[in-house]
Amino acid sequence: MAVSLSHPDELLVLSRLSPELCEKAKKIRLLALDVDGILTDGGLIYSEHGESLKRFHALDGHGLKMLMESGIEVAILTGRSGEITVRRCAELGVSKVFQSVRNKAQLLAELVHDLRMDMQEVAFVGDDLIDMEAMRNSGLSISVPNAPIYVQNYANYVTSREGGRGAVREVADIILAAQHKLAPFFKHHLTGNFIQ
């Protein structure tokens, strides 16, 4: 079945995906994410005063903003807690931030109910045991190459980029491209002949 695309770079993003994955991505209205190992590389740095520091990637942040500007909800579900996560989410405009979550699947189901969505409209990105049930219950489950192999086994898609190094941007681009919402973000549109 031919897919009508509004911009050739959407085709570039989608060219690496199976038709089944594209169909799943078309339905997504909520992207739910873990933090450590997904939005960060999983490393924890402690200052001499005991402060915990985390490294976030600007590409991931821009991807989340693009999703929200396109009407797709973003939620953070993390088993840890810390002011640094709250601060980063505030910078990005992510208001649905849930910390110290022990049962991500249950919280995600409650959130989906509150938003009047269906679990098939949810993409969940995780990398550890605590994420597996939420991944299994979601319409589109995603993991990263630095996750344990048994967690990757629960994923419909494993990103090419590692957690904290552009994986979330890769996910955002896939969802936006599948829904033909990526094209408006290109500042200049290509015209003329394209190399096929």
N, CA, C and O of each residue as an XYZ file, in Angstrom:
784
protein
N       0.842     -1.181      0.000
C       0.000      0.000      0.000
C       0.886      1.242      0.000
O       1.738      1.386      0.876
N       0.701      2.130     -0.956
C       1.503      3.345     -1.057
C       1.087      4.330      0.024
O      -0.092      4.446      0.360
N       2.070      5.034      0.561
C       1.822      6.020      1.598
C       2.084      7.397      1.015
O       3.135      7.634      0.420
N       1.130      8.306      1.185
C       1.298      9.673      0.700
C       2.063     10.464      1.749
O       1.645     10.553      2.904
N       3.193     11.039      1.333
C       4.028     11.790      2.253
C       4.092     13.246      1.809
O       4.150     13.545      0.616
N       4.080     14.145      2.789
C       4.086     15.558      2.465
C       5.495     16.115      2.329
O       5.667     17.237      1.854
N       6.487     15.369      2.727
C       7.857     15.864      2.667
C       8.804     14.667      2.500
O       8.602     13.640      3.149
N       9.829     14.774      1.648
C      10.720     13.629      1.417
C      11.502     13.198      2.650
O      11.886     12.032      2.749
N      11.747     14.097      3.585
C      12.485     13.699      4.776
C      11.647     12.831      5.719
O      12.196     12.079      6.523
N      10.315     12.936      5.618
C       9.475     11.995      6.353
C       9.682     10.583      5.811
O       9.753      9.616      6.570
N       9.777     10.483      4.499
C      10.046      9.187      3.869
C      11.389      8.633      4.324
O      11.525      7.429      4.542
N      12.378      9.506      4.466
C      13.695      9.085      4.930
C      13.602      8.465      6.320
O      14.209      7.425      6.575
N      12.852      9.089      7.215
C      12.675      8.560      8.572
C      11.950      7.225      8.523
O      12.352      6.268      9.186
N      10.884      7.161      7.739
C      10.044      5.959      7.715
C      10.640      4.809      6.915
O      10.188      3.672      7.050
N      11.644      5.078      6.085
C      12.189      4.048      5.209
C      12.847      2.904      5.965
O      13.006      1.815      5.415
N      13.226      3.129      7.199
C      13.887      2.087      7.996
C      12.915      1.283      8.857
O      13.324      0.403      9.614
N      11.625      1.595      8.733
C      10.629      0.974      9.599
C       9.746      0.000      8.835
O       9.516      0.153      7.636
N       9.259     -0.998      9.546
C       8.315     -1.933      8.946
C       6.948     -1.259      8.823
O       6.651     -0.325      9.567
N       6.113     -1.726      7.889
C       4.747     -1.180      7.779
C       3.963     -1.324      9.087
O       3.166     -0.451      9.431
N       4.189     -2.427      9.818
C       3.489     -2.644     11.089
C       3.866     -1.584     12.111
O       3.009     -1.074     12.833
N       5.146     -1.256     12.171
C       5.605     -0.239     13.112
C       5.043      1.132     12.743
O       4.657      1.901     13.623
N       4.997      1.437     11.467
C       4.417      2.705     11.012
C       2.950      2.806     11.419
O       2.493      3.862     11.856
N       2.221      1.712     11.274
C       0.801      1.708     11.657
C       0.638      1.964     13.152
O      -0.258      2.703     13.560
N       1.492      1.361     13.965
C       1.436      1.592     15.406
C       1.736      3.060     15.730
O       1.061      3.669     16.560
N       2.749      3.617     15.071
C       3.162      4.997     15.341
C       2.090      6.003     14.924
O       1.978      7.070     15.527
N       1.309      5.676     13.907
C       0.243      6.571     13.444
C      -0.808      6.819     14.522
O      -1.442      7.874     14.546
N      -0.992      5.852     15.406
C      -2.062      5.926     16.415
C      -1.658      6.674     17.681
O      -2.515      6.962     18.517
N      -0.382      6.994     17.844
C       0.113      7.477     19.134
C      -0.373      8.888     19.451
O      -0.236      9.815     18.653
N      -0.949      9.015     20.656
C      -1.383     10.318     21.181
C      -0.658     10.667     22.482
O      -0.736     11.799     22.960
N       0.049      9.680     23.053
C       0.797      9.890     24.297
C       2.122      9.152     24.222
O       2.159      7.954     23.940
N       3.222      9.876     24.478
C       4.537      9.256     24.619
C       4.895      9.302     26.091
O       4.996     10.379     26.678
N       5.087      8.131     26.691
C       5.477      8.022     28.097
C       6.902      7.483     28.165
O       7.263      6.547     27.452
N       7.700      8.092     29.035
C       9.132      7.796     29.071
C       9.637      7.542     30.480
O       9.168      8.142     31.447
N      10.596      6.644     30.571
C      11.454      6.543     31.740
C      12.480      7.668     31.618
O      12.573      8.312     30.573
N      13.244      7.907     32.672
C      14.276      8.951     32.640
C      15.666      8.338     32.550
O      16.336      8.484     31.527
N      16.113      7.658     33.598
C      17.476      7.140     33.644
C      17.658      6.025     32.624
O      16.977      5.001     32.675
N      18.585      6.240     31.700
C      18.833      5.279     30.633
C      18.039      5.562     29.376
O      18.278      4.943     28.339
N      17.087      6.499     29.455
C      16.291      6.882     28.294
C      16.532      8.351     27.958
O      17.069      8.669     26.896
N      16.135      9.244     28.862
C      16.447     10.665     28.683
C      17.872     10.989     29.110
O      18.413     12.034     28.748
N      18.470     10.097     29.875
C      19.884     10.229     30.244
C      20.601      8.955     29.820
O      19.970      7.990     29.389
N      21.923      8.959     29.945
C      22.673      7.745     29.600
C      22.679      6.731     30.742
O      23.324      5.688     30.639
N      21.975      7.026     31.816
C      21.881      6.109     32.953
C      22.939      6.347     34.010
O      22.865      5.788     35.104
N      23.922      7.172     33.693
C      24.966      7.470     34.670
C      24.475      8.428     35.743
O      23.654      9.306     35.479
N      24.984      8.253     36.949
C      24.659      9.158     38.055
C      25.954      9.767     38.564
O      26.881      9.052     38.944
N      26.010     11.068     38.568
C      27.195     11.779     39.040
C      26.829     12.485     40.339
O      25.826     13.195     40.409
N      27.649     12.284     41.362
C      27.394     12.924     42.652
C      28.477     13.951     42.932
O      29.667     13.670     42.791
N      28.054     15.134     43.327
C      29.014     16.164     43.714
C      29.537     15.846     45.115
O      29.029     14.960     45.802
N      30.558     16.587     45.516
C      31.114     16.362     46.856
C      30.126     16.744     47.951
O      30.304     16.378     49.113
N      29.084     17.482     47.575
C      28.039     17.856     48.536
C      26.858     16.901     48.485
O      25.843     17.128     49.145
N      26.985     15.829     47.701
C      25.942     14.809     47.642
C      24.847     15.081     46.623
O      23.866     14.341     46.553
N      25.005     16.139     45.830
C      24.007     16.439     44.813
C      24.141     15.460     43.656
O      25.245     15.119     43.231
N      22.995     15.016     43.158
C      22.976     14.104     42.018
C      22.870     14.914     40.729
O      22.013     15.790     40.607
N      23.741     14.618     39.774
C      23.740     15.306     38.490
C      23.426     14.317     37.374
O      23.834     13.157     37.425
N      22.697     14.788     36.366
C      22.357     13.949     35.218
C      22.623     14.732     33.951
O      22.531     15.960     33.930
N      22.954     14.013     32.902
C      23.240     14.629     31.599
C      22.080     14.340     30.654
O      21.764     13.182     30.380
N      21.451     15.402     30.159
C      20.369     15.285     29.182
C      20.883     15.716     27.817
O      21.867     16.450     27.725
N      20.225     15.265     26.760
C      20.640     15.589     25.401
C      19.661     16.598     24.793
O      18.445     16.419     24.867
N      20.210     17.665     24.190
C      19.377     18.713     23.604
C      18.484     18.189     22.478
O      17.358     18.661     22.324
N      18.965     17.218     21.685
C      18.139     16.656     20.612
C      16.870     16.020     21.171
O      15.791     16.163     20.596
N      17.003     15.323     22.281
C      15.838     14.690     22.910
C      14.836     15.741     23.367
O      13.631     15.602     23.157
N      15.349     16.790     23.991
C      14.471     17.860     24.466
C      13.701     18.505     23.334
O      12.508     18.778     23.460
N      14.392     18.751     22.217
C      13.704     19.357     21.078
C      12.665     18.412     20.499
O      11.598     18.849     20.068
N      12.967     17.129     20.487
C      11.994     16.151     20.013
C      10.722     16.152     20.848
O       9.621     16.061     20.304
N      10.865     16.257     22.176
C       9.691     16.311     23.052
C       8.882     17.576     22.796
O       7.651     17.537     22.787
N       9.564     18.692     22.589
C       8.855     19.934     22.280
C       8.096     19.818     20.960
O       6.963     20.288     20.851
N       8.709     19.201     19.971
C       8.051     19.015     18.682
C       6.781     18.175     18.831
O       5.753     18.480     18.227
N       6.860     17.121     19.635
C       5.679     16.290     19.864
C       4.556     17.097     20.509
O       3.409     17.053     20.065
N       4.903     17.834     21.560
C       3.872     18.604     22.272
C       3.276     19.690     21.380
O       2.071     19.938     21.437
N       4.094     20.335     20.562
C       3.595     21.343     19.628
C       2.674     20.726     18.586
O       1.841     21.418     18.001
N       2.820     19.439     18.354
C       1.994     18.727     17.377
C       0.758     18.090     18.010
O       0.020     17.366     17.342
N       0.535     18.354     19.282
C      -0.659     17.846     19.957
C      -0.510     16.473     20.575
O      -1.506     15.869     20.974
N       0.700     15.966     20.665
C       0.938     14.665     21.277
C       1.392     14.879     22.719
O       2.334     15.629     22.975
N       0.727     14.227     23.640
C       1.033     14.366     25.064
C       2.355     13.673     25.390
O       2.731     12.692     24.748
N       3.048     14.196     26.393
C       4.288     13.593     26.878
C       4.183     13.425     28.388
O       3.765     14.346     29.090
N       4.558     12.259     28.885
C       4.559     11.992     30.325
C       5.862     11.315     30.721
O       6.415     10.508     29.974
N       6.334     11.655     31.892
C       7.549     11.075     32.464
C       7.152     10.179     33.618
O       6.440     10.610     34.525
N       7.610      8.922     33.593
C       7.360      7.972     34.680
C       8.701      7.398     35.105
O       9.306      6.614     34.373
N       9.164      7.785     36.282
C      10.470      7.335     36.735
C      10.399      6.753     38.139
O       9.636      7.219     38.985
N      11.200      5.737     38.367
C      11.264      5.116     39.681
C      12.070      5.925     40.673
O      11.917      5.759     41.883
N      12.926      6.799     40.174
C      13.744      7.654     41.032
C      13.036      8.985     41.230
O      12.003      9.244     40.613
N      13.586      9.817     42.080
C      13.063     11.166     42.240
C      14.223     12.132     42.388
O      15.298     11.768     42.865
N      13.992     13.359     41.975
C      15.039     14.358     42.098
C      14.633     15.664     41.461
O      13.852     15.698     40.510
N      15.164     16.719     41.989
C      14.842     18.060     41.504
C      15.348     18.283     40.088
O      14.760     19.059     39.334
N      16.430     17.612     39.720
C      16.990     17.819     38.386
C      16.023     17.381     37.283
O      15.960     18.006     36.225
N      15.269     16.301     37.535
C      14.275     15.842     36.568
C      13.137     16.844     36.464
O      12.679     17.168     35.368
N      12.688     17.328     37.605
C      11.613     18.337     37.618
C      12.056     19.579     36.855
O      11.292     20.142     36.071
N      13.287     19.997     37.090
C      13.812     21.198     36.434
C      13.888     21.023     34.925
O      13.471     21.911     34.181
N      14.416     19.888     34.459
C      14.520     19.640     33.029
C      13.147     19.600     32.377
O      12.951     20.169     31.303
N      12.199     18.931     33.017
C      10.846     18.845     32.468
C      10.185     20.215     32.417
O       9.466     20.515     31.463
N      10.414     21.046     33.420
C       9.864     22.402     33.427
C      10.431     23.217     32.267
O       9.706     23.974     31.620
N      11.726     23.059     32.008
C      12.354     23.753     30.876
C      11.687     23.381     29.553
O      11.530     24.217     28.663
N      11.301     22.120     29.445
C      10.722     21.611     28.198
C       9.211     21.828     28.114
O       8.622     21.698     27.041
N       8.591     22.157     29.239
C       7.147     22.312     29.258
C       6.393     21.022     29.461
O       5.201     20.942     29.163
N       7.076     20.004     29.966
C       6.422     18.719     30.266
C       5.818     18.813     31.660
O       6.545     18.941     32.645
N       4.500     18.751     31.747
C       3.823     18.920     33.039
C       3.458     17.602     33.713
O       3.255     17.559     34.927
N       3.376     16.534     32.934
C       3.002     15.229     33.491
C       4.272     14.487     33.903
O       4.834     13.712     33.129
N       4.712     14.739     35.130
C       5.951     14.161     35.643
C       5.622     13.373     36.905
O       5.138     13.931     37.890
N       5.888     12.081     36.866
C       5.592     11.190     37.982
C       6.888     10.541     38.443
O       7.523      9.801     37.692
N       7.280     10.822     39.689
C       8.533     10.302     40.233
C       8.248      9.288     41.338
O       7.139      9.222     41.868
N       9.255      8.512     41.670
C       9.153      7.452     42.693
C       8.031      6.471     42.374
O       7.325      6.008     43.270
N       7.874      6.159     41.089
C       6.809      5.260     40.646
C       7.306      3.824     40.738
O       8.322      3.482     40.135
N       6.609      2.990     41.478
C       6.982      1.582     41.608
C       6.230      0.695     40.620
O       6.753     -0.323     40.169
N       4.990      1.090     40.284
C       4.194      0.307     39.332
C       3.840      1.203     38.147
O       2.797      1.857     38.134
N       4.720      1.220     37.164
C       4.533      2.106     36.017
C       3.326      1.700     35.174
O       2.634      2.560     34.630
N       3.073      0.412     35.064
C       1.941     -0.061     34.259
C       0.624      0.443     34.835
O      -0.250      0.897     34.097
N       0.489      0.362     36.143
C      -0.752      0.820     36.787
C      -0.920      2.327     36.643
O      -2.003      2.802     36.300
N       0.144      3.083     36.903
C       0.064      4.529     36.775
C      -0.239      4.938     35.339
O      -1.027      5.853     35.102
N       0.387      4.258     34.384
C       0.150      4.562     32.979
C      -1.307      4.296     32.604
O      -1.920      5.091     31.891
N      -1.858      3.191     33.077
C      -3.266      2.871     32.798
C      -4.195      3.931     33.376
O      -5.183      4.305     32.745
N      -3.882      4.413     34.568
C      -4.690      5.465     35.191
C      -4.590      6.766     34.396
O      -5.591      7.454     34.193
N      -3.391      7.096     33.953
C      -3.181      8.313     33.173
C      -3.937      8.243     31.851
O      -4.578      9.212     31.442
N      -3.861      7.112     31.197
C      -4.556      6.921     29.919
C      -6.065      7.060     30.114
O      -6.750      7.666     29.290
N      -6.574      6.501     31.199
C      -8.005      6.631     31.513
C      -8.375      8.088     31.726
O      -9.385      8.554     31.198
N      -7.567      8.817     32.496
C      -7.828     10.235     32.779
C      -7.798     11.083     31.511
O      -8.540     12.058     31.392
N      -6.944     10.710     30.572
C      -6.820     11.448     29.315
C      -7.835     10.986     28.264
O      -7.868     11.505     27.148
N      -8.659     10.007     28.638
C      -9.671      9.437     27.731
C      -9.031      8.902     26.451
O      -9.476      9.171     25.335
N      -7.983      8.145     26.666
C      -7.289      7.505     25.551
C      -7.408      5.999     25.681
O      -7.994      5.479     26.630
N      -6.839      5.315     24.709
C      -6.764      3.863     24.699
C      -5.283      3.487     24.758
O      -4.440      4.243     24.274
N      -4.957      2.344     25.336
C      -3.555      1.938     25.458
C      -2.887      1.772     24.083
O      -1.663      1.865     23.980
N      -3.669      1.530     23.040
C      -3.092      1.440     21.700
C      -2.593      2.790     21.194
O      -1.874      2.863     20.197
N      -2.983      3.863     21.895
C      -2.556      5.215     21.525
C      -1.348      5.676     22.336
O      -0.977      6.849     22.308
N      -0.742      4.734     23.060
C       0.401      5.042     23.925
C       1.672      4.396     23.393
O       1.689      3.223     23.020
N       2.742      5.197     23.367
C       4.091      4.663     23.138
C       4.824      4.781     24.466
O       4.810      5.837     25.099
N       5.460      3.701     24.885
C       6.227      3.728     26.136
C       7.674      3.348     25.822
O       7.943      2.368     25.127
N       8.602      4.158     26.356
C      10.025      3.908     26.143
C      10.664      3.567     27.482
O      10.645      4.376     28.409
N      11.231      2.365     27.582
C      11.847      1.931     28.829
C      13.088      1.094     28.588
O      13.379      0.680     27.466
N      13.819      0.853     29.690
C      15.091      0.125     29.540
C      15.396     -0.847     30.670
O      16.489     -1.411     30.713
N      14.445     -1.056     31.595
C      14.762     -1.935     32.714
C      13.542     -2.738     33.147
O      12.446     -2.563     32.613
N      13.744     -3.613     34.112
C      12.691     -4.516     34.572
C      11.405     -3.793     34.951
O      10.311     -4.264     34.643
N      11.535     -2.656     35.615
C      10.381     -1.901     36.088
C       9.523     -1.375     34.938
O       8.370     -0.997     35.147
N      10.075     -1.350     33.738
C       9.379     -0.813     32.570
C       8.654     -1.879     31.751
O       7.817     -1.543     30.914
N       8.955     -3.136     31.973
C       8.527     -4.184     31.057
C       7.014     -4.347     30.954
O       6.492     -4.551     29.858
N       6.301     -4.261     32.080
C       4.847     -4.429     32.020
C       4.193     -3.258     31.297
O       3.266     -3.455     30.512
N       4.667     -2.043     31.553
C       4.136     -0.871     30.849
C       4.425     -0.982     29.356
O       3.588     -0.616     28.530
N       5.592     -1.478     29.014
C       5.927     -1.684     27.603
C       4.968     -2.690     26.976
O       4.437     -2.456     25.891
N       4.751     -3.803     27.660
C       3.892     -4.870     27.126
C       2.455     -4.382     26.915
O       1.785     -4.822     25.980
N       1.978     -3.478     27.775
C       0.597     -3.015     27.706
C       0.375     -1.897     26.699
O      -0.768     -1.578     26.371
N       1.446     -1.301     26.207
C       1.335     -0.136     25.332
C       1.184     -0.533     23.857
O       1.601     -1.612     23.436
N       0.580      0.368     23.099
C       0.395      0.122     21.677
C       1.708      0.058     20.924
O       1.843     -0.695     19.960
N       2.689      0.861     21.369
C       4.007      0.878     20.754
C       5.042      0.858     21.869
O       5.177      1.829     22.615
N       5.770     -0.242     21.982
C       6.785     -0.380     23.032
C       8.161     -0.203     22.404
O       8.470     -0.765     21.353
N       8.977      0.600     23.089
C      10.284      0.967     22.544
C      11.339      0.814     23.625
O      11.092      1.098     24.797
N      12.519      0.362     23.218
C      13.652      0.309     24.126
C      14.880      0.863     23.420
O      14.801      1.354     22.295
N      16.006      0.775     24.095
C      17.260      1.348     23.598
C      18.331      0.264     23.576
O      18.217     -0.724     24.302
N      19.375      0.430     22.754
C      20.380     -0.627     22.624
C      21.208     -0.876     23.877
O      21.854     -1.917     23.991
N      21.200      0.065     24.820
C      21.934     -0.139     26.066
C      21.089     -0.822     27.135
O      21.559     -1.014     28.257
N      19.853     -1.192     26.811
C      18.995     -1.932     27.743
C      19.364     -3.411     27.732
O      19.896     -3.902     26.736
N      19.088     -4.140     28.832
C      19.307     -5.587     28.825
C      18.508     -6.254     27.697
O      17.429     -5.785     27.332
N      19.029     -7.319     27.166
C      18.429     -7.975     26.008
C      17.004     -8.441     26.296
O      16.158     -8.418     25.402
N      16.726     -8.864     27.534
C      15.373     -9.332     27.851
C      14.378     -8.177     27.897
O      13.183     -8.402     27.708
N      14.830     -6.952     28.142
C      13.951     -5.787     28.062
C      13.731     -5.432     26.594
O      12.609     -5.133     26.186
N      14.796     -5.464     25.806
C      14.665     -5.210     24.373
C      13.687     -6.187     23.729
O      13.002     -5.845     22.765
N      13.625     -7.385     24.259
C      12.734     -8.411     23.723
C      11.260     -8.024     23.853
O      10.421     -8.540     23.115
N      10.938     -7.129     24.775
C       9.561     -6.653     24.965
C       9.222     -5.507     24.020
O       8.074     -5.066     23.973
N      10.187     -5.028     23.281
C      10.003     -3.834     22.462
C       9.580     -4.165     21.035
O      10.065     -5.125     20.435
N       8.666     -3.355     20.503
C       8.353     -3.406     19.078
C       9.477     -2.794     18.263
O       9.651     -3.095     17.082
N      10.251     -1.911     18.932
C      11.317     -1.199     18.239
C      12.438     -0.877     19.223
O      12.183     -0.432     20.342
N      13.669     -1.101     18.802
C      14.842     -0.708     19.587
C      15.543      0.383     18.785
O      15.899      0.182     17.623
N      15.737      1.531     19.411
C      16.336      2.671     18.719
C      17.765      2.370     18.286
O      18.431      1.510     18.862
N      18.221      3.078     17.276
C      19.621      2.962     16.876
C      20.507      3.818     17.776
O      21.684      3.510     17.970
N      19.942      4.889     18.322
C      20.674      5.766     19.233
C      20.502      5.265     20.660
O      19.450      4.735     21.017
N      21.541      5.436     21.476
C      21.473      5.009     22.876
C      20.694      6.009     23.719
O      20.511      7.164     23.335
N      20.239      5.537     24.877
C      19.564      6.403     25.828
C      20.462      7.562     26.226
O      21.655      7.386     26.473
N      19.867      8.758     26.285
C      20.625      9.948     26.636
C      21.488     10.474     25.518
O      22.222     11.444     25.706
N      21.413      9.846     24.342
C      22.243     10.250     23.200
C      21.411     10.354     21.915
O      21.881     10.016     20.828
N      20.189     10.819     22.060
C      19.337     11.036     20.895
C      18.279      9.988     20.655
O      17.572     10.066     19.650
N      18.134      9.006     21.535
C      17.123      7.954     21.346
C      15.713      8.521     21.349
O      14.876      8.117     20.543
N      15.449      9.456     22.256
C      14.101     10.022     22.353
C      13.788     10.862     21.117
O      12.646     10.876     20.658
N      14.766     11.551     20.581
C      14.547     12.307     19.341
C      14.214     11.359     18.199
O      13.352     11.653     17.372
N      14.898     10.222     18.156
C      14.605      9.214     17.132
C      13.152      8.764     17.232
O      12.470      8.629     16.217
N      12.684      8.533     18.444
C      11.292      8.125     18.673
C      10.334      9.232     18.246
O       9.334      8.973     17.577
N      10.646     10.466     18.636
C       9.793     11.596     18.271
C       9.683     11.728     16.757
O       8.593     11.927     16.223
N      10.810     11.618     16.073
C      10.798     11.734     14.612
C       9.946     10.643     13.968
O       9.228     10.901     13.002
N      10.027      9.428     14.500
C       9.239      8.316     13.959
C       7.747      8.583     14.105
O       6.982      8.429     13.153
N       7.344      8.983     15.303
C       5.916      9.243     15.555
C       5.422     10.388     14.680
O       4.368     10.286     14.053
N       6.182     11.472     14.638
C       5.781     12.636     13.840
C       5.738     12.305     12.347
O       4.803     12.702     11.651
N       6.734     11.589     11.858
C       6.766     11.240     10.440
C       5.598     10.329     10.074
O       4.972     10.512      9.030
N       5.301      9.351     10.927
C       4.198      8.425     10.656
C       2.859      9.152     10.592
O       1.946      8.729      9.882
N       2.752     10.240     11.333
C       1.511     11.017     11.369
C       1.558     12.227     10.432
O       0.661     13.069     10.468
N       2.592     12.319      9.598
C       2.787     13.431      8.661
C       2.825     14.774      9.383
O       2.331     15.778      8.870
N       3.415     14.785     10.576
C       3.528     16.013     11.362
C       4.973     16.494     11.484
O       5.241     17.490     12.156
N       5.896     15.797     10.841
C       7.299     16.200     10.910
C       7.607     17.324      9.923
O       8.405     18.213     10.220
N       6.979     17.284      8.761
C       7.280     18.238      7.693
C       7.211     19.703      8.129
O       8.090     20.470      7.737
N       6.219     20.140      8.918
C       6.157     21.561      9.288
C       7.380     22.070     10.053
O       7.595     23.279     10.139
N       8.173     21.169     10.601
C       9.331     21.601     11.368
C      10.553     21.889     10.500
O      11.545     22.432     10.984
N      10.485     21.535      9.243
C      11.593     21.857      8.359
C      11.481     23.325      7.944
O      10.433     23.764      7.471
N      12.552     24.070      8.120
C      12.501     25.510      7.863
C      12.406     25.835      6.382
O      11.817     26.847      6.003
N      12.974     24.992      5.554
C      12.861     25.200      4.113
C      12.437     23.887      3.476
O      12.922     22.812      3.829
N      11.533     24.005      2.542
C      11.011     22.811      1.872
C      11.765     22.585      0.572
O      12.049     23.523     -0.173
N      12.076     21.348      0.322
C      12.782     20.995     -0.903
C      11.829     21.064     -2.086
O      10.667     20.669     -1.982
N      12.315     21.556     -3.189
C      11.492     21.601     -4.410
C      12.307     21.010     -5.559
O      13.521     20.837     -5.450
N      11.646     20.715     -6.618
C      12.337     20.203     -7.795
C      12.412     18.698     -7.804
O      11.574     18.021     -7.209
N      13.421     18.171     -8.484
C      13.568     16.723     -8.650
C      14.265     16.107     -7.450
O      15.172     16.708     -6.875
N      13.850     14.931     -7.082
C      14.460     14.209     -5.970
C      15.120     12.945     -6.499
O      14.658     12.340     -7.466
N      16.191     12.566     -5.854
C      16.856     11.320     -6.193
C      16.032     10.183     -5.597
O      15.789     10.154     -4.391
N      15.610      9.260     -6.430
C      14.771      8.151     -5.958
C      15.626      6.980     -5.533
O      15.098      5.953     -5.106
